[in-house]
Amino acid sequence: MRVKRVSLLLMAIMMIVVMAACGKGDKKTAESPSAKPDSTASAPAASTAPSAAGETGLDHSKPLKLTVFSTTANYAGPQTGWFAKVIKDKFNIELDIVASNLTGGDTKISAMMASGNMGDIIIFGDDKNHYPNAIKGNLLLDWTKDGLLDKYGTEIMKSFPKAVDKAKVAFGGGSAVYGVGNSVATNPTGPSEGKDMTWGPDLRWDLYQQIGAPEINSVEDYLTVLKKMQELEPKNEQGKKTYAFSLWGDWDGNYKMTLAKQFANMFGYDEIPDTAVYVKADEEKYYDFLSEDSWYMKSLKLYFDANQMGLLDPDSLTQKFDDVVAKYKEGRILFSWFPWLGASNYNTAERTAEGKGFALVPFKGELMYSTGFNVYGGNGIIAIGSKAKDPARIMEFINWMYTPEGAMLSAGSGTAIPNGPKGLTWDIDASGKPVVTEFGWKAYTDQQNTKIPEEYGGGDYYYGSNQMNFSFVVPAMVNPETNEPYDHNLWKTTLERNPTKLESSWREKMGVLTAKEYFEKNNLLAVAPQGFTGKEPFMMDKTLEQKNKQIGTVIQQMSWKMVFAKNQAEFDKLNKEMHDKVNGLGYAEVLEFSIKKAEELFEARKSVK
């Protein structure tokens, strides 16, 4: 086999040389059949030196190493693997990612801003504080300068003009563009999720069935159910203890306990970042998230009770997100807030064939918050640093991520598994429809243990994906080149594929094919219109912003203490202490501002028709 691979590779190289000599252009390539992971996949083009002039006329002959400062990334270091190879071959670009999530949170962001150079590409998790402050500090490049956006951002201008308009009005004084939003779409209305919703709740379906699949009438009922599941499987295959919940703190930043907000989403509410309110998706309703009725406070009590029952992983206080991912892979966790967490890491082909794996187990009265399609772009922002090297090539690269080719490659980055390279994990079948290859299914279900062929970049599938953690377009948006969504889970060929034993069991019990269909069929979706007021956003002044940060830090620290309180008396004492402290720091002022933000949101929604 080794001799055969070498022979075929030599033949491929000879074919390229012959074609080049015949003057047929540099776009034709030869394929190496030995590299095919299965019958539907084709090998990538043989690597050649980057073109001196790309499609835009820019010179790609010299390598361009870019620093990407991402406030959302969960990885730091050089981008490697299949995504690195694609952008190296196409643009001769290399990425080095700096992740504030992993190194200091807001302190790291402030340090980068104070240095006067935030990097070549900057990704903000939201547009509330750091983004406008970076604009004011002259740390971001105006994309309209020297016609940068017009020349090299053609796809953004053509397909997502309202996202550009929002950037100008909201943060550019009506003319400048310092960045565009994430998860942008061309569809104006409707739920934007794919096969699964953003949240669950998901349980180990096999264990849930074994204990009799009891009806869950409230969120609190999960504790009793999960305790029975833990008793049924107290240890994983390696003899390590199992838990219902395993928390992590590196997503907290300096405001709130991130994992205490998820159940609010399952009642049709979501937070306005860095404020004191949760807002209903489809009604003009909001509530103070520190009130007794708040699912933030109820979640703290739920985790406290879980800890008292031995259901909460004691490592939660110190571990990071990657540690939790590893525990899901090992089968040590029984509950998942997100389909892309539990199922994506535990549901390997071998396990699902046996009927094991995570699946949606809803509770009575659940009303799933659904993010509607957003023609204006979300609150996440991608920007270019004011001191960036070669802004034209950076603009060309960012623009490409919004094209069908770029979106097809990595749509889903941030909340779902990206499609990956054409010819390896997916391809186009004889009827012109996209289809996942057998290798692709293996990669999607076991990302970290799936090794990528060297000709596609090597490494494993998970770390080879786009690590910037920024979703450029909504995966559920239809690709105009295939007339199917970008998300491989929604392709017709995927939905018609032979289900696993796990899928068959779940579909039979639920009477639907997908989790999204369950919520749609039973009218359990609360869709939030994604609009824009057409005005600059209402912002905190510096004094209130400082108070809010102090309040957020107190809430975050006290929340963790409450969850791990020794008993109910200590929990209540810490709860009162938290409220007393934040009230003394000016929580009433923050709440007043937050209500104005909610009213601004209601006004923005009216722009969606």
C-alpha positions as CSV (number, residue, x, y, z in Angstrom):
1,M,0.0,0.0,0.0
2,R,2.9,2.4,0.8
3,V,4.4,1.7,-2.7
4,K,1.1,2.2,-4.3
5,R,0.5,5.5,-2.6
6,V,3.9,6.8,-3.6
7,S,3.4,5.7,-7.3
8,L,0.0,7.4,-7.5
9,L,1.4,10.6,-5.9
10,L,4.2,10.7,-8.5
11,M,1.7,10.2,-11.3
12,A,-0.4,13.1,-9.9
13,I,2.7,15.3,-9.8
14,M,3.6,14.4,-13.4
15,M,0.0,15.3,-14.5
16,I,0.3,18.7,-12.9
17,V,3.6,19.3,-14.6
18,V,2.2,18.3,-18.0
19,M,-0.9,20.5,-17.6
20,A,1.2,23.5,-16.5
21,A,3.4,23.0,-19.6
22,C,0.4,22.9,-21.8
23,G,-0.6,26.4,-20.5
24,K,-4.0,25.3,-19.1
25,G,-3.8,27.7,-16.1
26,D,-3.1,27.1,-12.4
27,K,-6.7,26.2,-11.4
28,K,-6.7,22.6,-12.7
29,T,-5.3,20.0,-10.3
30,A,-4.7,16.3,-10.2
31,E,-6.3,14.0,-7.6
32,S,-4.6,11.3,-5.6
33,P,-7.0,8.3,-5.3
34,S,-5.0,6.7,-2.6
35,A,-5.9,9.7,-0.3
36,K,-9.6,9.0,-0.5
37,P,-11.1,8.2,3.0
38,D,-14.0,6.5,1.2
39,S,-15.7,6.2,-2.2
40,T,-17.4,9.6,-2.0
41,A,-14.4,11.7,-1.0
42,S,-11.8,13.1,-3.3
43,A,-8.3,14.3,-2.3
44,P,-7.4,18.0,-2.2
45,A,-5.5,19.7,-4.9
46,A,-1.8,19.0,-4.8
47,S,-0.1,21.7,-2.9
48,T,1.5,24.4,-5.1
49,A,3.0,27.8,-4.3
50,P,0.4,30.5,-3.7
51,S,-0.5,32.5,-6.7
52,A,1.3,35.8,-7.1
53,A,-2.1,37.3,-7.8
54,G,-5.3,36.0,-6.1
55,E,-8.8,36.4,-7.4
56,T,-8.8,40.0,-6.1
57,G,-5.5,40.8,-7.7
58,L,-3.7,40.8,-4.3
59,D,-0.2,39.4,-4.1
60,H,-0.2,36.1,-2.1
61,S,3.4,35.1,-2.7
62,K,4.6,36.2,0.7
63,P,3.4,34.4,3.9
64,L,1.2,36.6,6.1
65,K,1.2,35.7,9.8
66,L,-1.7,37.2,11.6
67,T,-2.4,37.6,15.3
68,V,-6.1,36.9,16.1
69,F,-7.2,38.3,19.5
70,S,-10.4,36.5,20.3
71,T,-12.5,37.1,23.4
72,T,-14.5,34.0,22.6
73,A,-11.9,31.4,21.6
74,N,-11.2,28.4,23.8
75,Y,-7.9,27.7,22.2
76,A,-4.6,29.7,22.1
77,G,-1.7,29.2,19.8
78,P,-1.1,28.7,16.1
79,Q,-4.1,27.5,14.1
80,T,-3.2,24.0,12.9
81,G,-4.8,21.2,10.9
82,W,-7.2,21.2,8.1
83,F,-8.4,24.8,8.4
84,A,-4.9,26.1,8.6
85,K,-4.0,24.2,5.4
86,V,-7.0,25.6,3.5
87,I,-6.2,29.2,4.3
88,K,-2.5,28.6,3.8
89,D,-3.1,27.2,0.3
90,K,-5.7,29.8,-0.7
91,F,-4.3,33.0,0.9
92,N,-0.8,32.1,2.2
93,I,-2.1,33.2,5.6
94,E,-1.2,31.7,9.0
95,L,-3.1,32.5,12.2
96,D,-1.8,32.8,15.8
97,I,-4.7,32.9,18.3
98,V,-4.7,34.8,21.6
99,A,-7.6,33.9,23.8
100,S,-8.6,36.1,26.7
101,N,-10.9,33.3,27.9
102,L,-7.8,31.3,28.8
103,T,-5.5,34.1,30.0
104,G,-7.1,36.7,32.3
105,G,-10.5,37.5,30.9
106,D,-11.3,41.2,31.0
107,T,-7.9,41.9,32.5
108,K,-6.3,40.5,29.4
109,I,-8.6,42.5,27.2
110,S,-7.7,45.7,29.1
111,A,-4.0,45.0,28.8
112,M,-4.3,44.5,25.1
113,M,-6.1,47.7,24.7
114,A,-3.6,49.6,26.9
115,S,-0.8,48.3,24.7
116,G,-2.2,50.2,21.7
117,N,-2.2,47.1,19.6
118,M,-4.9,44.5,19.9
119,G,-3.7,42.3,17.0
120,D,-4.5,42.0,13.3
121,I,-7.9,40.5,13.6
122,I,-10.0,41.1,16.8
123,I,-13.1,39.2,17.8
124,F,-15.4,40.6,20.4
125,G,-18.0,38.4,22.1
126,D,-20.5,41.3,22.2
127,D,-20.7,44.9,21.1
128,K,-21.5,46.4,24.6
129,N,-18.3,47.7,26.1
130,H,-14.9,46.6,24.8
131,Y,-15.8,47.1,21.1
132,P,-17.0,50.7,21.4
133,N,-14.1,51.5,23.7
134,A,-11.6,50.0,21.2
135,I,-13.2,52.3,18.5
136,K,-12.8,55.3,20.8
137,G,-9.2,54.4,21.5
138,N,-8.4,54.3,17.7
139,L,-7.5,50.6,18.1
140,L,-9.6,49.4,15.1
141,L,-9.3,50.1,11.4
142,D,-12.1,51.8,9.5
143,W,-13.0,49.3,6.7
144,T,-14.1,52.2,4.4
145,K,-10.6,53.7,4.5
146,D,-9.0,53.6,1.0
147,G,-12.0,51.7,-0.3
148,L,-11.0,48.6,1.6
149,L,-14.5,47.2,2.0
150,D,-15.6,48.1,-1.5
151,K,-12.6,46.5,-3.1
152,Y,-12.1,43.4,-0.9
153,G,-15.4,43.0,1.0
154,T,-17.6,42.4,-2.0
155,E,-19.5,39.4,-0.6
156,I,-20.3,41.2,2.6
157,M,-21.5,44.3,0.7
158,K,-23.6,42.2,-1.8
159,S,-25.2,39.6,0.5
160,F,-25.3,41.4,3.9
161,P,-25.8,45.1,3.2
162,K,-27.9,45.6,6.3
163,A,-25.1,44.3,8.5
164,V,-22.9,47.0,7.0
165,D,-25.6,49.7,7.5
166,K,-25.9,48.7,11.2
167,A,-22.2,49.0,11.7
168,K,-22.2,52.5,10.2
169,V,-25.1,53.8,12.2
170,A,-24.5,52.1,15.5
171,F,-20.8,52.6,15.9
172,G,-19.4,54.4,12.8
173,G,-21.0,57.8,13.1
174,G,-23.0,57.1,10.0
175,S,-20.1,56.4,7.7
176,A,-17.3,54.3,9.2
177,V,-17.3,50.5,9.5
178,Y,-15.1,49.1,12.3
179,G,-16.5,45.6,12.1
180,V,-19.5,43.4,11.3
181,G,-21.7,41.1,13.3
182,N,-21.6,37.4,13.7
183,S,-24.2,34.8,12.6
184,V,-25.6,37.1,9.9
185,A,-28.3,35.8,7.5
186,T,-30.3,36.6,4.4
187,N,-33.5,35.1,5.8
188,P,-35.5,37.8,7.6
189,T,-37.6,35.7,10.0
190,G,-38.1,32.3,11.6
191,P,-35.9,30.2,13.9
192,S,-32.3,30.1,12.8
193,E,-31.2,26.9,14.6
194,G,-30.4,23.7,12.8
195,K,-31.4,20.1,13.6
196,D,-30.9,20.8,17.3
197,M,-31.7,23.9,19.3
198,T,-28.9,25.8,21.1
199,W,-30.0,24.4,24.4
200,G,-31.3,21.1,25.6
201,P,-31.7,19.7,28.1
202,D,-30.0,16.5,26.9
203,L,-29.6,13.3,29.1
204,R,-27.9,10.0,28.6
205,W,-30.9,8.5,26.7
206,D,-29.9,4.9,27.3
207,L,-29.8,5.3,31.1
208,Y,-33.0,7.4,31.1
209,Q,-34.8,4.5,29.3
210,Q,-33.4,1.9,31.7
211,I,-34.9,3.7,34.7
212,G,-38.3,3.7,33.0
213,A,-38.2,7.2,31.3
214,P,-40.2,8.9,34.1
215,E,-42.1,12.0,33.1
216,I,-40.3,15.3,34.0
217,N,-42.8,17.9,35.1
218,S,-40.3,20.5,36.3
219,V,-36.6,21.3,36.1
220,E,-36.2,20.2,39.7
221,D,-37.4,16.7,38.7
222,Y,-34.2,16.2,36.8
223,L,-32.4,15.8,40.1
224,T,-34.4,12.7,41.1
225,V,-34.1,11.3,37.6
226,L,-30.3,12.0,37.4
227,K,-29.8,10.4,40.8
228,K,-31.4,7.2,39.6
229,M,-29.2,7.3,36.5
230,Q,-26.1,7.8,38.6
231,E,-27.0,4.8,40.8
232,L,-27.5,2.8,37.6
233,E,-24.0,3.8,36.3
234,P,-22.0,5.1,39.2
235,K,-18.7,4.8,37.4
236,N,-17.6,4.9,33.7
237,E,-15.8,2.2,31.8
238,Q,-12.5,3.2,33.4
239,G,-13.9,3.1,36.9
240,K,-14.1,6.8,37.4
241,K,-17.1,8.4,39.2
242,T,-20.0,9.8,37.2
243,Y,-21.8,13.0,37.9
244,A,-25.0,14.7,36.7
245,F,-23.4,18.1,36.3
246,S,-19.9,19.2,35.7
247,L,-19.4,23.0,35.7
248,W,-16.5,25.2,34.5
249,G,-15.7,28.8,35.3
250,D,-13.5,30.0,32.4
251,W,-16.5,31.2,30.5
252,D,-17.6,33.5,33.3
253,G,-15.5,36.6,32.5
254,N,-16.2,39.0,35.3
255,Y,-20.0,39.0,35.2
256,K,-22.3,36.3,36.5
257,M,-21.9,32.5,36.5
258,T,-22.4,31.5,32.9
259,L,-23.9,28.1,33.5
260,A,-26.6,29.5,35.8
261,K,-28.5,31.1,32.8
262,Q,-29.3,28.1,30.7
263,F,-32.6,27.1,32.2
264,A,-33.9,30.7,31.6
265,N,-33.4,30.0,27.9
266,M,-35.6,26.9,28.2
267,F,-38.4,29.1,29.4
268,G,-38.2,31.5,26.5
269,Y,-35.9,34.1,28.1
270,D,-32.4,35.3,27.4
271,E,-30.1,37.8,29.1
272,I,-29.1,41.2,27.6
273,P,-25.3,40.8,28.2
274,D,-23.8,42.7,31.1
275,T,-27.2,43.9,32.3
276,A,-29.5,42.9,35.2
277,V,-32.5,41.6,33.1
278,Y,-33.7,38.6,31.2
279,V,-36.0,39.3,28.3
280,K,-38.8,37.2,26.8
281,A,-38.1,36.2,23.2
282,D,-41.5,36.9,21.7
283,E,-43.1,39.3,24.2
284,E,-42.3,42.7,25.8
285,K,-41.5,41.0,29.2
286,Y,-38.4,41.1,31.3
287,Y,-37.4,40.3,34.9
288,D,-34.6,41.2,37.3
289,F,-32.2,38.2,37.2
290,L,-31.5,38.5,40.9
291,S,-35.1,38.3,41.9
292,E,-36.6,35.2,43.6
293,D,-38.4,34.2,40.4
294,S,-35.3,34.4,38.3
295,W,-33.9,31.2,36.8
296,Y,-30.4,32.5,37.5
297,M,-31.2,32.3,41.3
298,K,-33.2,29.1,40.9
299,S,-30.3,27.5,39.0
300,L,-27.9,28.3,41.9
301,K,-30.3,26.6,44.2
302,L,-30.6,23.6,41.8
303,Y,-26.8,23.2,41.7
304,F,-26.6,23.5,45.4
305,D,-29.2,20.8,45.8
306,A,-27.3,18.7,43.3
307,N,-24.1,19.1,45.2
308,Q,-25.9,18.0,48.4
309,M,-27.0,14.9,46.6
310,G,-23.6,14.0,45.2
311,L,-24.6,14.9,41.7
312,L,-22.2,17.8,41.2
313,D,-18.6,17.3,40.1
314,P,-16.3,18.7,42.8
315,D,-13.8,19.6,40.2
316,S,-16.2,22.3,39.0
317,L,-14.5,25.0,41.1
318,T,-11.2,24.7,39.4
319,Q,-11.5,23.0,36.0
320,K,-11.8,24.5,32.6
321,F,-14.0,23.9,29.6
322,D,-11.6,21.5,28.0
323,D,-11.5,19.4,31.1
324,V,-15.3,19.0,31.0
325,V,-15.1,18.1,27.3
326,A,-12.8,15.3,28.2
327,K,-15.2,14.0,30.9
328,Y,-18.1,13.9,28.4
329,K,-15.9,11.9,26.1
330,E,-15.1,9.5,28.9
331,G,-18.8,9.0,29.8
332,R,-18.5,10.7,33.2
333,I,-21.3,13.3,32.8
334,L,-25.1,12.5,32.6
335,F,-26.6,15.9,31.8
336,S,-25.8,18.4,29.0
337,W,-27.2,21.9,28.6
338,F,-26.2,22.0,25.0
339,P,-26.6,19.4,22.2
340,W,-23.2,20.4,20.8
341,L,-21.5,19.5,24.1
342,G,-22.8,16.2,25.4
343,A,-23.8,14.5,22.1
344,S,-20.9,15.9,20.2
345,N,-18.3,14.4,22.6
346,Y,-19.9,11.2,23.9
347,N,-22.0,10.0,20.9
348,T,-19.4,8.0,19.0
349,A,-20.5,5.7,16.2
350,E,-19.8,2.7,18.3
351,R,-21.8,4.0,21.2
352,T,-24.8,5.2,19.2
353,A,-24.9,1.8,17.4
354,E,-25.4,0.2,20.8
355,G,-28.1,2.7,21.6
356,K,-26.0,4.8,24.0
357,G,-25.7,8.5,23.9
358,F,-27.2,11.9,24.7
359,A,-30.5,13.0,23.4
360,L,-33.2,15.6,24.2
361,V,-35.3,14.9,27.3
362,P,-37.6,17.9,27.6
363,F,-39.6,18.9,30.7
364,K,-43.3,19.8,30.9
365,G,-43.8,23.5,30.3
366,E,-40.5,24.0,28.4
367,L,-40.6,26.9,25.9
368,M,-37.4,27.0,24.0
369,Y,-35.8,30.3,23.3
370,S,-35.0,30.6,19.6
371,T,-32.7,33.1,18.0
372,G,-34.3,34.4,14.8
373,F,-32.4,34.9,11.6
374,N,-30.6,38.2,11.8
375,V,-30.0,40.3,8.6
376,Y,-28.2,42.9,10.7
377,G,-25.7,40.4,12.2
378,G,-25.5,39.4,15.9
379,N,-23.7,41.2,18.7
380,G,-20.5,39.3,18.2
381,I,-18.0,41.4,16.2
382,I,-15.1,40.7,13.9
383,A,-12.7,43.7,13.4
384,I,-9.3,44.6,12.0
385,G,-6.7,46.2,14.2
386,S,-5.6,49.7,13.4
387,K,-2.0,48.5,13.2
388,A,-2.7,45.4,11.2
389,K,-0.3,44.1,8.7
390,D,-1.6,44.2,5.1
391,P,-5.3,45.2,5.8
392,A,-6.3,44.4,2.2
393,R,-5.3,40.7,2.5
394,I,-7.0,40.5,5.9
395,M,-10.2,42.1,4.4
396,E,-10.1,39.6,1.6
397,F,-9.8,36.7,4.0
398,I,-12.6,37.9,6.3
399,N,-14.9,38.5,3.2
400,W,-14.2,35.0,2.0
401,M,-15.5,33.6,5.3
402,Y,-18.9,35.1,4.4
403,T,-18.9,33.5,0.9
404,P,-20.6,30.2,0.2
405,E,-17.1,28.5,-0.1
406,G,-15.9,29.9,3.2
407,A,-19.2,29.3,5.0
408,M,-19.5,25.8,3.7
409,L,-16.1,25.0,5.2
410,S,-16.6,26.3,8.7
411,A,-20.3,27.3,9.2
412,G,-21.2,26.1,12.6
413,S,-17.9,27.3,14.3
414,G,-18.9,28.5,17.7
415,T,-22.0,26.4,18.3
416,A,-21.9,23.4,16.0
417,I,-19.5,21.1,14.3
418,P,-18.2,22.6,11.1
419,N,-18.5,20.8,7.8
420,G,-14.8,20.6,7.1
421,P,-13.0,20.2,3.8
422,K,-14.9,19.2,0.7
423,G,-13.7,15.8,-0.5
424,L,-12.8,14.6,3.0
425,T,-15.8,15.0,5.3
426,W,-18.4,15.9,2.7
427,D,-18.8,16.1,-1.0
428,I,-21.4,16.7,-3.8
429,D,-23.2,13.5,-5.0
430,A,-24.3,12.6,-8.5
431,S,-27.5,14.6,-8.1
432,G,-25.7,17.7,-7.1
433,K,-26.6,17.5,-3.4
434,P,-24.2,17.8,-0.5
435,V,-23.6,14.5,1.3
436,V,-21.5,13.6,4.4
437,T,-18.8,11.0,3.7
438,E,-18.3,8.0,6.0
439,F,-15.1,9.6,7.1
440,G,-17.1,12.8,7.8
441,W,-19.5,11.0,10.1
442,K,-16.6,9.5,12.1
443,A,-15.0,13.0,12.4
444,Y,-18.3,14.7,13.5
445,T,-19.0,12.1,16.1
446,D,-15.5,11.6,17.5
447,Q,-13.7,14.9,16.7
448,Q,-10.6,14.6,18.9
449,N,-9.9,11.0,18.1
450,T,-10.3,11.3,14.4
451,K,-7.0,11.8,12.7
452,I,-6.9,13.8,9.5
453,P,-4.7,12.7,6.6
454,E,-1.5,14.7,6.2
455,E,-2.5,15.9,2.8
456,Y,-5.5,17.6,4.4
457,G,-3.5,19.2,7.2
458,G,-3.0,16.3,9.7
459,G,-3.8,16.5,13.4
460,D,-7.3,15.7,14.8
461,Y,-10.5,17.1,13.5
462,Y,-11.4,19.1,16.5
463,Y,-8.3,21.3,16.8
464,G,-8.0,21.4,13.1
465,S,-11.3,23.4,12.9
466,N,-11.5,27.2,12.9
467,Q,-10.4,28.0,16.4
468,M,-11.4,31.7,16.3
469,N,-14.8,30.7,17.7
470,F,-16.8,33.1,15.5
471,S,-19.8,32.1,13.5
472,F,-19.7,34.2,10.3
473,V,-23.1,33.1,8.9
474,V,-26.0,31.2,10.5
475,P,-25.5,27.5,9.7
476,A,-29.2,27.1,9.0
477,M,-29.1,29.7,6.2
478,V,-29.5,28.2,2.7
479,N,-26.4,28.0,0.6
480,P,-27.3,29.5,-2.8
481,E,-25.0,27.1,-4.6
482,T,-26.6,24.0,-3.3
483,N,-30.1,25.2,-2.3
484,E,-29.6,23.4,1.0
485,P,-28.6,24.8,4.4
486,Y,-24.9,25.1,5.2
487,D,-25.4,22.9,8.3
488,H,-24.7,19.3,7.3
489,N,-27.3,18.1,9.8
490,L,-30.1,19.7,7.7
491,W,-29.1,18.2,4.4
492,K,-31.7,16.0,2.8
493,T,-29.1,13.2,2.5
494,T,-28.4,13.4,6.2
495,L,-32.1,13.3,7.3
496,E,-32.7,10.3,5.0
497,R,-29.6,8.5,6.2
498,N,-30.1,5.2,8.0
499,P,-30.5,6.1,11.7
500,T,-28.4,4.6,14.5
501,K,-30.0,2.5,17.2
502,L,-30.0,5.6,19.5
503,E,-31.7,7.8,16.8
504,S,-34.3,5.1,16.1
505,S,-35.1,4.8,19.8
506,W,-35.4,8.6,20.3
507,R,-37.4,9.2,17.1
508,E,-39.9,6.4,18.0
509,K,-40.5,7.8,21.5
510,M,-40.7,11.4,20.4
511,G,-42.5,11.0,17.1
512,V,-40.2,13.4,15.2
513,L,-36.9,13.3,13.3
514,T,-35.1,16.1,15.1
515,A,-35.1,18.1,18.3
516,K,-36.0,21.3,16.4
517,E,-39.0,19.5,14.8
518,Y,-40.2,18.5,18.3
519,F,-40.3,22.1,19.5
520,E,-41.9,23.3,16.2
521,K,-44.5,20.5,16.0
522,N,-45.6,21.1,19.6
523,N,-45.6,24.9,19.3
524,L,-42.9,25.2,22.0
525,L,-40.6,27.8,20.3
526,A,-40.3,31.4,21.4
527,V,-38.6,33.1,18.4
528,A,-36.8,36.4,19.1
529,P,-36.9,38.8,16.2
530,Q,-33.4,40.2,15.5
531,G,-33.9,43.8,14.6
532,F,-32.2,47.2,14.8
533,T,-33.4,50.6,16.0
534,G,-31.6,52.5,13.3
535,K,-29.9,54.6,16.0
536,E,-26.7,54.4,18.1
537,P,-27.1,51.9,20.9
538,F,-27.8,53.2,24.5
539,M,-24.5,52.8,26.4
540,M,-23.5,53.0,30.0
541,D,-21.4,55.9,31.1
542,K,-18.0,55.3,32.5
543,T,-19.1,55.6,36.1
544,L,-21.9,53.1,35.8
545,E,-19.8,50.8,33.8
546,Q,-17.3,50.6,36.6
547,K,-20.0,50.0,39.2
548,N,-21.5,47.3,36.9
549,K,-18.1,45.5,36.7
550,Q,-17.8,45.5,40.5
551,I,-21.3,44.2,40.8
552,G,-20.7,41.5,38.3
553,T,-17.6,40.3,40.0
554,V,-19.4,40.1,43.3
555,I,-22.3,38.1,41.7
556,Q,-19.9,35.7,40.0
557,Q,-17.8,35.0,43.2
558,M,-20.8,34.7,45.5
559,S,-22.7,32.4,43.0
560,W,-19.9,29.8,43.2
561,K,-19.8,30.0,47.0
562,M,-23.6,29.5,47.2
563,V,-23.5,26.4,44.9
564,F,-20.8,24.8,47.2
565,A,-22.3,26.0,50.5
566,K,-22.1,23.5,53.3
567,N,-25.8,23.6,54.0
568,Q,-29.1,25.5,53.4
569,A,-28.3,28.0,56.2
570,E,-25.0,28.9,54.7
571,F,-26.6,29.1,51.2
572,D,-29.2,31.6,52.6
573,K,-26.6,33.6,54.4
574,L,-24.4,33.9,51.3
575,N,-27.5,34.8,49.2
576,K,-28.3,37.7,51.6
577,E,-24.7,38.8,51.6
578,M,-24.6,38.9,47.8
579,H,-27.7,41.0,47.6
580,D,-26.5,43.4,50.3
581,K,-23.2,43.9,48.6
582,V,-24.6,44.6,45.1
583,N,-27.2,46.9,46.4
584,G,-24.5,48.9,48.2
585,L,-22.6,49.1,44.9
586,G,-25.4,50.6,43.0
587,Y,-27.4,47.7,41.7
588,A,-30.6,49.8,41.4
589,E,-28.8,52.1,38.9
590,V,-27.7,49.1,36.8
591,L,-31.3,47.7,36.9
592,E,-32.6,51.1,35.7
593,F,-30.2,51.1,32.8
594,S,-31.0,47.5,32.0
595,I,-34.7,48.2,31.7
596,K,-33.9,51.0,29.2
597,K,-31.9,48.4,27.2
598,A,-34.9,46.1,27.3
599,E,-37.1,48.8,25.9
600,E,-34.5,49.5,23.2
601,L,-34.6,45.8,22.3
602,F,-38.4,45.9,22.0
603,E,-38.1,48.9,19.7
604,A,-35.5,47.1,17.5
605,R,-37.7,44.1,17.1
606,K,-40.4,46.2,15.5
607,S,-38.0,46.6,12.5
608,V,-38.4,42.9,11.6
609,K,-41.3,42.2,9.3
